[in-house]
Amino acid sequence: MNDFQILLYYKFVAIPDPEQFTADHLDYCKRLGLKGRILIASEGINGTVSGTVEQTEQYMRDLRANPLFSDIVFKIDPAEGHAFTKMFVRHKQELVTLRYDQPLDPNTQTGQHLSPKDFHEYLQRDDVIVLDGRTDYEYDLGHFRNAIRPNIDSFKEFPEWIEEHMSEFKDRPILTYCTGGIRCEKLTGVMMDQGFNNVYQLDGGIVTYGKDADVQGRLFDGKCYVFDERISVKINHTDEDVIVGKCYHCNEPADTYINCGDDLCHRQHIVCEKCEETHHGYCSPACEENDIARTHV
């Protein structure tokens, strides 16, 4: 029974006194019984939370009752239980850490939003360039077919990476995508600021694309990395679904991400069933030895 729901959402809107709003929102979420992570900045809100159907429905009603968020869009996944263990609401300088040297407001400068159906049609054009707006380890688990893999460890590396690797495509149509859409709001702004003329983004991100009844996740290979205890979710719901991830240990096809069993490591790595059993959930023999040694002290 799916008695729980997971909500994913964001909204770029000016929030007066965001630090006080953060404190009040944390208290509210705890009283409601939600768990998850919410970031609040002067530029808006970005969150993913889990709770019972009743709790999450109440949260959506209450947030939309605030005039600042009356039109906020929630992406909803059914779940059997909580996807988080605690509730965090934090005040940040930016909803997505970019540290760009020019101010970017997605309400005035961002790429054209494409519905899943339109995005799917664009993917099949010969003249488009598809850029994954996430980090390399997310790409490795799953991505749109023929998408460019960004060789970056964090989102704030994108401006320099784009300048070095994408300049030759400034006059080509550029399709961008990310998990839920928020990173592309800023990424496409950066590209427009750098002189790209035809920039588009997948409205609602990969998770919305996978839920579209007509598209059904076509042309997305592998799984989508998500930032909760599920770690990954299925996107392509057709017979075209394939595995693109490679096992960290044996390099065989795999699409399961786990954390290393050593609490001092917790390296996230893709692992096949055989190697997960063989290596006991550790990323290396050293981690297993260190963990065993500490538990026997």
ABEGO torsion letter per residue (X at the ends): XBABBBBBBBBBBBBBGAAAAAAAAAAAAAAAGBBEBBBBBAAEBBBBBBBBAAAAAAAAAAAAABAAAAABBBBBBBBABBABABBBBBBBABABBAGBABBBBAAABBBBBBBAAAAAAAAABAABBBBBABBAAAAAABBBBGBBBBBBABAAAAAAAAAAAAAAAAABBBBBBBAAGAAAAAAAAAAAAAGBABBBBBBGEAAAAAABAAAGGBGBBEBBBBBBAAGBBBABABAABBBABBBAAAGBBBABBBBBABAAAGBBBBBBAAAAAAAGGBABAAAAAAAAAAAAX
